[in-house]
Amino acid sequence: MGGEQGMDVLLMDPVFRNTRLALYITSIAASPDRRGVQIYRRCLYCKAGDAGVHRLYRWSLDTGVPRNVDHFSAKYKEDFNGHRFRVVTLAYFPYINYVSGSDLPGTAVRLTDSLNTRMMEASQGISTSEDGLWGLRTPTGNWTGTVGTLQHEKADFSMDITLTPQRTAVLDFCRVYIDEDISILSLKPRPLPEYLSLVRPFEGTVWVAVVVGTMVWSTALWLLMSIKRNTSEKNLLNLSSSLFYGWGLLLEDQPYHPPAFSPGQLMVGVWLIACLILRASYTCSLISHLVVQGKSEPINSLEELVRLQKSKGWEWGTRTFDGAFNSLLTISTNQDYHIVKAHMQTMDMSTGIRRVMDGGFSYMRNYYAIRILKETYHSREAGDNPFHISTARYPLFAGNTWAFRRGTPFITRFDGALQRYLDSGLITHWMDDVISKHIREERQEKKATSLTTSTYAMTDGGEVVLGLQHLQATFYILILGLAAASSTFILEQVAGRRFSSSAERLGM
């Protein structure tokens, strides 16, 4: 209460910037013998979209003050009246997209078609954050990026931001209207080299077991025959002959000069049965690997990325890494997630796609953006594409919504609008339509540079006739064997001549 002179100063004080629940009562003198009161209310948007002062009532004290008057009833909840909201955002297609007139952060932008653009067609005054980041909490408790812009009340709200527990401490949020899952984009499983066809039928542990088993059996046979001194000399094998004997039986060579005593014959019989099983298993598996070409394993999780990074030096990256994805990996108790964070690279989309195509690299973004990349960069001729989207998706906390500076009085209006969009199914419809439209535009733009399928092979599932390409491993082994034998022979000849020369000089 007070005089009219201080009314505007009080009701327009910045402390009331987020409320309309403020009244000012002042007395008036209608005549020397009649007095009354006037009640004014602070309004948020009555002054051409800006805050102002609005007179509610003027009463004479002689007639009394009406009772049960609701000074804040629904009829006084005015519209926005052209209020110009300050909105902060960053490009994150298909959720939000815009065209900026400058590369400097904090400049005004013009919205282009996206999910949030359709949800907020009438919004104006939209700009990027001052540092071009989504926002991370600093040790002082302040935030950078978009979150910091809202925290320090340099904007009214932000379209599309991930709701995290840390951000709720400094911002107000509407209801979540869409989920955001991070997915991994990699090349489809590639055909394994043909020269590995001979070793693929068995796993590495099986091959080790076969080699070790053959060596142990051959050594045991040699020891047994060395102990049995009463056998004929022709059946006595030295160690090298025993090793060749074991490998010969494994490779279907007939058992020449088998042991004449029962223990040795039993060992050979058991080994022949084992060799029969191994040969049959290997032959069947080899045929299947020659007919149906094997492929590398698909990448479907962050754990597989870490495993490939340790074994093959695999790399990965994303577009921006200063928001919820960074926070998710940081607070996780999974050590593989921390390894993913430590080796994360940041790059634009075109660079990421090029590195994925080169191999040994995976690109991570939200599922809808990954879906667009997969369906845009495809082979128009073959009707297929070289990309694989991981089956595992990683939700970013509660999902995406709109964030507001603390205490904003209009958050309920936007919350109600988002609820109506959800109830009517417009969110899903708009997202699908935005993605379809963008894919059509991108395909038309990339007609001259469509990808080919030369980087990966497709099989039609029909019968395959074995050719030289299927048996190239056999010729590789033959050539290597001949080269090794020839090299050994040459070394023996050279060493023998030198030894003979030395012996002649010494008179031996």
C-alpha positions in Angstrom: 0.0 0.0 0.0 1.0 3.5 -0.5 0.7 6.6 -2.7 0.3 6.4 -6.4 3.7 8.0 -6.9 5.6 4.8 -5.9 3.2 2.3 -7.4 5.0 1.8 -10.8 8.4 1.6 -9.1 7.3 -1.1 -6.7 5.3 -3.3 -9.1 7.8 -3.1 -11.8 10.8 -4.0 -9.6 12.8 -6.9 -11.0 12.1 -9.0 -7.9 8.6 -9.5 -9.3 9.7 -10.4 -12.8 8.3 -14.0 -12.5 4.9 -13.3 -10.8 1.6 -11.7 -11.4 0.5 -12.3 -7.8 1.3 -8.8 -6.7 -1.3 -6.1 -5.7 -0.9 -2.4 -4.9 -3.6 -0.6 -2.9 -3.8 3.2 -2.8 -6.3 5.6 -1.4 -8.2 8.2 -3.4 -10.2 11.3 -2.5 -13.3 11.5 -4.7 -14.5 14.6 -2.7 -13.7 16.2 0.7 -16.2 14.0 2.4 -15.9 10.8 0.4 -12.9 8.6 0.2 -12.1 5.3 -1.6 -9.4 2.9 -2.7 -7.9 1.7 -6.0 -6.3 -1.7 -6.5 -3.7 -2.3 -9.1 -2.2 -5.6 -10.2 1.1 -6.4 -11.9 0.5 -8.0 -15.3 3.1 -9.9 -17.2 2.3 -9.2 -20.8 -0.4 -6.5 -20.9 1.9 -3.8 -22.2 2.3 -5.0 -25.8 3.8 -8.2 -24.6 5.8 -6.6 -21.7 5.1 -6.3 -18.0 2.9 -3.5 -16.9 0.5 -2.2 -14.2 -3.2 -2.8 -14.6 -6.0 -1.3 -12.4 -8.5 -3.9 -11.2 -11.0 -2.1 -9.0 -12.0 1.3 -7.7 -14.2 1.3 -4.6 -15.8 3.9 -2.4 -15.4 3.2 1.3 -18.9 4.6 1.9 -20.5 1.7 -0.1 -18.1 -0.9 1.3 -15.6 -3.3 -0.2 -17.1 -6.3 -2.0 -16.4 -9.6 -0.4 -15.1 -12.8 -2.0 -13.3 -11.0 -4.8 -10.7 -13.2 -6.6 -8.1 -10.7 -7.7 -6.2 -13.5 -9.7 -9.2 -15.3 -11.3 -8.9 -16.9 -14.7 -10.4 -13.9 -16.5 -7.2 -11.9 -15.6 -4.8 -14.5 -17.0 -4.0 -12.5 -20.1 -2.5 -13.9 -23.3 1.2 -13.3 -24.2 0.1 -10.3 -26.3 3.0 -10.6 -28.7 5.6 -11.1 -26.0 9.0 -11.7 -27.5 10.6 -14.7 -25.7 14.3 -15.1 -25.6 15.0 -18.7 -26.6 18.5 -20.4 -26.5 19.2 -23.5 -28.5 21.8 -25.5 -30.5 21.4 -27.3 -33.7 20.6 -31.0 -33.1 18.7 -32.4 -36.0 16.1 -33.8 -36.3 15.1 -32.3 -32.9 16.1 -28.7 -33.7 17.7 -27.1 -36.8 18.4 -23.5 -37.9 20.4 -21.3 -40.2 22.8 -18.9 -38.6 24.0 -15.6 -40.1 27.3 -15.9 -38.3 29.6 -18.5 -36.9 30.0 -16.6 -33.7 28.2 -18.2 -30.7 25.3 -16.2 -29.3 24.1 -14.8 -32.6 20.5 -14.8 -33.7 19.4 -17.7 -35.9 16.5 -18.5 -38.3 14.7 -21.8 -37.6 14.4 -24.4 -40.4 12.2 -27.4 -40.5 12.6 -29.7 -37.5 10.5 -31.2 -34.7 10.8 -28.3 -32.4 10.3 -25.8 -35.1 6.9 -27.3 -35.8 6.2 -27.3 -32.1 7.1 -23.6 -31.8 6.3 -21.9 -35.1 5.4 -18.6 -33.6 8.6 -18.2 -31.4 11.0 -15.4 -32.3 14.2 -14.1 -30.9 16.0 -17.4 -31.0 19.8 -17.5 -30.6 22.5 -20.0 -29.9 24.3 -20.2 -26.5 27.1 -17.8 -25.9 29.8 -20.5 -25.9 28.2 -22.9 -28.4 27.9 -25.8 -25.9 25.0 -27.7 -24.3 26.4 -27.2 -20.9 28.4 -29.0 -18.2 28.6 -28.1 -14.5 31.8 -26.4 -13.4 33.5 -26.9 -10.0 32.0 -23.6 -8.8 28.4 -24.8 -9.3 27.8 -22.7 -12.4 27.0 -24.2 -15.7 28.3 -23.5 -19.2 26.5 -23.5 -22.5 22.7 -23.5 -22.9 22.1 -24.5 -19.3 24.3 -21.6 -18.1 22.5 -19.2 -20.3 19.2 -20.1 -18.6 20.7 -20.3 -15.2 21.9 -16.7 -15.4 18.6 -15.6 -16.9 20.0 -14.5 -20.2 17.1 -16.4 -22.0 13.6 -17.4 -21.1 13.7 -21.1 -22.2 15.5 -23.6 -24.4 13.9 -25.8 -27.0 15.0 -29.4 -26.7 17.4 -30.3 -24.0 17.9 -33.5 -22.1 16.5 -33.6 -18.6 19.2 -34.8 -16.1 19.1 -34.8 -12.3 22.0 -32.2 -12.2 20.2 -29.8 -14.5 16.9 -29.9 -12.4 18.8 -28.2 -9.6 19.1 -24.9 -11.7 16.3 -25.1 -14.3 12.6 -25.9 -14.5 11.5 -28.4 -17.1 8.3 -29.2 -18.9 7.1 -32.8 -19.3 9.3 -35.1 -21.4 7.9 -35.4 -24.9 10.4 -37.7 -26.6 13.1 -40.2 -25.8 16.7 -39.8 -26.9 18.8 -42.9 -27.3 22.4 -42.9 -28.4 23.2 -45.4 -31.1 26.4 -46.6 -32.8 26.9 -46.4 -36.6 29.4 -48.7 -38.1 30.0 -50.5 -41.4 28.1 -53.7 -41.9 30.1 -56.9 -41.2 32.6 -57.2 -44.0 33.7 -60.4 -45.7 36.7 -62.1 -44.1 39.8 -62.6 -46.3 39.6 -65.7 -48.5 43.0 -66.9 -47.4 41.7 -67.5 -43.9 39.2 -70.1 -45.2 41.6 -72.9 -44.1 41.8 -71.8 -40.5 38.3 -70.5 -39.9 36.7 -74.0 -39.6 38.2 -74.3 -36.1 38.5 -71.6 -33.4 41.9 -70.6 -32.2 41.6 -72.7 -29.0 40.8 -75.8 -31.1 43.8 -75.3 -33.3 46.1 -74.9 -30.3 44.6 -78.1 -28.8 45.2 -80.0 -32.1 48.9 -78.8 -32.3 49.5 -79.5 -28.6 47.8 -82.9 -28.8 49.8 -84.0 -31.8 53.0 -83.0 -30.2 52.2 -84.7 -26.9 51.1 -87.9 -28.6 54.1 -88.1 -30.9 56.5 -87.5 -27.9 54.7 -90.1 -25.8 55.0 -92.7 -28.6 58.7 -91.9 -29.0 59.3 -92.3 -25.2 57.3 -95.6 -25.2 59.3 -97.0 -28.1 62.6 -95.9 -26.6 61.8 -97.8 -23.4 60.8 -100.9 -25.4 64.4 -101.7 -26.5 63.6 -105.3 -27.4 61.6 -104.3 -30.5 63.1 -104.6 -33.9 65.3 -101.8 -35.2 63.0 -101.0 -38.1 60.2 -100.2 -35.7 62.4 -97.9 -33.5 61.6 -94.3 -34.3 63.6 -91.3 -33.3 61.9 -88.1 -32.0 61.7 -86.3 -35.4 60.3 -89.5 -37.1 57.7 -89.9 -34.4 56.6 -86.3 -34.8 56.2 -86.8 -38.6 54.4 -90.1 -37.9 51.8 -88.3 -35.7 51.2 -85.5 -38.2 51.0 -88.0 -41.1 48.2 -90.0 -39.4 46.4 -86.7 -38.8 46.7 -85.8 -42.5 45.3 -89.2 -43.6 48.6 -90.9 -44.2 48.5 -94.7 -43.7 50.3 -96.0 -40.5 53.6 -97.3 -41.9 55.5 -99.7 -39.7 53.1 -99.6 -36.7 54.5 -100.6 -33.3 54.7 -104.4 -32.8 53.8 -104.3 -29.1 50.3 -103.9 -27.7 50.6 -100.5 -25.9 52.0 -98.9 -29.0 49.3 -100.3 -31.2 46.6 -99.1 -28.7 48.1 -95.6 -28.9 48.0 -95.6 -32.7 44.4 -97.0 -32.7 43.2 -94.3 -30.4 45.0 -91.6 -32.3 43.5 -92.8 -35.6 39.9 -92.5 -34.1 40.8 -89.0 -32.9 42.2 -88.1 -36.3 39.0 -89.4 -38.0 36.8 -87.2 -35.9 39.0 -84.1 -36.4 39.3 -84.6 -40.2 35.5 -85.1 -40.6 34.7 -82.0 -38.5 37.3 -79.9 -40.3 36.2 -81.1 -43.8 32.5 -80.3 -43.2 33.3 -76.9 -41.7 35.7 -76.1 -44.5 33.1 -76.8 -47.1 30.6 -74.5 -45.5 33.2 -71.7 -45.1 34.2 -72.1 -48.8 30.6 -72.0 -50.0 29.3 -69.2 -47.7 31.8 -66.5 -47.1 32.4 -65.6 -43.5 31.9 -62.0 -42.2 33.3 -60.0 -39.4 31.2 -59.5 -36.2 28.8 -56.5 -36.1 29.3 -53.8 -33.5 26.3 -53.6 -31.2 27.5 -52.2 -27.9 30.0 -49.9 -26.2 31.6 -53.0 -24.7 32.4 -54.4 -28.2 33.9 -51.1 -29.1 36.3 -51.3 -26.2 37.2 -54.9 -27.0 38.0 -53.9 -30.6 39.9 -50.9 -29.4 42.2 -53.2 -27.4 42.6 -55.8 -30.1 42.5 -53.8 -33.3 43.0 -50.2 -32.3 39.4 -49.3 -33.1 38.3 -45.6 -32.8 35.1 -43.8 -32.4 33.7 -40.3 -32.2 30.6 -38.1 -32.1 29.6 -34.6 -33.1 29.5 -32.8 -29.7 30.5 -34.2 -26.3 29.6 -31.5 -23.9 26.1 -32.5 -22.8 24.1 -35.4 -21.4 26.1 -38.1 -23.2 29.2 -36.9 -21.5 27.4 -36.9 -18.1 26.0 -40.5 -18.8 29.5 -41.9 -19.4 31.0 -39.9 -16.4 28.6 -41.1 -13.7 28.4 -44.7 -15.0 30.0 -47.5 -12.8 30.8 -49.5 -16.0 34.6 -49.1 -16.6 34.1 -49.7 -20.3 32.0 -46.5 -20.4 35.0 -44.5 -19.0 37.3 -46.0 -21.6 34.8 -44.9 -24.3 34.8 -41.4 -22.8 38.6 -41.2 -22.6 39.0 -42.1 -26.3 36.0 -40.1 -27.6 36.8 -37.9 -30.6 34.6 -34.9 -31.8 34.0 -34.2 -35.4 31.4 -33.0 -37.9 29.0 -35.4 -39.5 30.6 -35.6 -42.9 34.0 -36.4 -41.4 32.5 -39.0 -39.2 30.8 -40.7 -42.2 34.0 -40.7 -44.2 35.9 -42.3 -41.4 33.3 -45.0 -40.9 33.5 -45.8 -44.6 37.3 -46.1 -44.3 36.8 -48.8 -41.7 38.1 -49.2 -38.1 35.8 -46.4 -36.9 32.3 -45.9 -35.4 30.2 -42.8 -35.1 27.8 -42.2 -32.2 24.8 -39.9 -32.2 21.1 -40.0 -31.2 19.1 -42.7 -32.9 17.1 -40.5 -35.1 20.2 -38.8 -36.5 21.9 -42.2 -37.0 18.7 -43.4 -38.8 18.9 -40.4 -41.2 22.6 -41.1 -41.9 21.9 -44.7 -42.7 19.0 -44.0 -45.0 20.6 -41.1 -46.7 24.1 -42.5 -47.5 23.0 -45.6 -49.4 23.6 -47.4 -52.6 20.8 -46.3 -55.0 21.9 -49.0 -57.5 21.9 -52.0 -55.2 19.0 -50.7 -53.0 21.1 -51.3 -49.9 23.5 -49.4 -47.8 26.9 -50.2 -46.1 25.9 -49.2 -42.6 24.9 -51.0 -39.5 23.1 -49.5 -36.5 23.8 -51.1 -33.1 21.0 -53.1 -31.6 21.9 -51.6 -28.2 20.6 -48.1 -27.5 21.6 -45.9 -24.6 18.9 -43.7 -23.2 20.0 -40.3 -22.0 18.4 -40.0 -18.6 14.6 -39.2 -18.7 14.5 -37.9 -22.3 14.2 -34.5 -24.1 12.0 -31.6 -23.1 12.0 -27.8 -22.9 14.0 -26.1 -20.1 13.1 -22.8 -18.5 14.9 -20.4 -16.3 13.9 -20.8 -12.7 10.5 -19.3 -11.6 9.2 -18.6 -15.1 5.4 -18.1 -14.7 4.5 -19.3 -18.2 5.9 -22.8 -17.9 2.5 -24.2 -17.3 1.2 -22.9 -20.6 4.0 -24.6 -22.5 3.6 -27.8 -20.5 -0.1 -27.9 -21.4 0.8 -27.4 -25.1 3.3 -30.3 -25.0 0.7 -32.5 -23.4 -1.8 -31.7 -26.2 0.8 -32.5 -28.8 1.5 -35.9 -27.2 -2.2 -36.7 -26.8 -2.9 -35.9 -30.4 0.0 -37.9 -31.7 1.6 -34.9 -33.4 5.0 -35.4 -31.9 5.4 -38.8 -33.6 3.8 -37.6 -36.8 6.1 -34.5 -37.0 9.2 -36.4 -36.3 8.5 -39.0 -39.0 7.6 -36.3 -41.5 10.7 -34.2 -40.7 13.0 -37.2 -41.2 11.3 -38.4 -44.4 11.5 -34.8 -45.9 15.1 -34.4 -45.0 16.1 -37.8 -46.5 14.3 -37.0 -49.7 16.2 -33.7 -49.9 19.6 -35.2 -49.1 19.1 -38.0 -51.7 18.3 -35.5 -54.4 21.4 -33.5 -53.4 23.7 -36.5 -53.5 22.5 -38.1 -56.7 25.9 -37.6 -58.4 27.9 -39.0 -55.5 25.9 -42.0 -54.4 27.9 -44.8 -52.8 28.7 -48.1 -54.4 28.7 -51.5 -52.9 32.4 -52.2 -53.7 33.3 -52.0 -50.0 31.2 -55.0 -49.0 29.8 -58.1 -50.7 26.3 -59.4 -50.9 25.3 -63.1 -51.3 22.1 -64.2 -53.0 21.9 -67.4 -50.9 22.0 -69.7 -54.0 24.4 -72.4 -54.9 28.1 -71.4 -55.2 30.5 -73.1 -57.5 34.0 -73.3 -56.0 36.5 -71.4 -58.0 40.1 -70.1 -57.7 39.0 -67.3 -55.5 37.7 -69.8 -53.0 40.9 -72.0 -53.1 43.4 -69.2 -53.2 44.5 -70.1 -49.6 45.6 -73.5 -50.8 47.9 -72.0 -53.5 49.2 -69.4 -51.0 50.2 -72.3 -48.7 51.7 -74.2 -51.6 53.8 -71.3 -52.7 54.9 -70.5 -49.1 55.8 -74.2 -48.6 57.9 -74.3 -51.8 59.6 -71.1 -50.9 60.4 -72.4 -47.4 61.7 -75.7 -48.7 63.8 -74.0 -51.4 65.3 -71.6 -48.9 66.1 -74.4 -46.6 67.7 -76.4 -49.4 69.8 -73.5 -50.5 70.9 -72.8 -46.9 71.9 -76.5 -46.5 73.9 -76.4 -49.7 75.7 -73.2 -48.8 76.4 -74.5 -45.3 77.6 -77.9 -46.6 80.0 -76.3 -49.0 81.5 -74.1 -46.4 81.8 -77.0 -44.0 83.6 -79.1 -46.8 85.9 -76.2 -47.6 86.9 -75.8 -43.9 87.5 -79.5 -43.6 89.7 -79.6 -46.6 91.8 -76.7 -45.3 92.2 -78.5 -41.9 93.1 -81.8 -43.7 90.3 -83.7 -42.3 
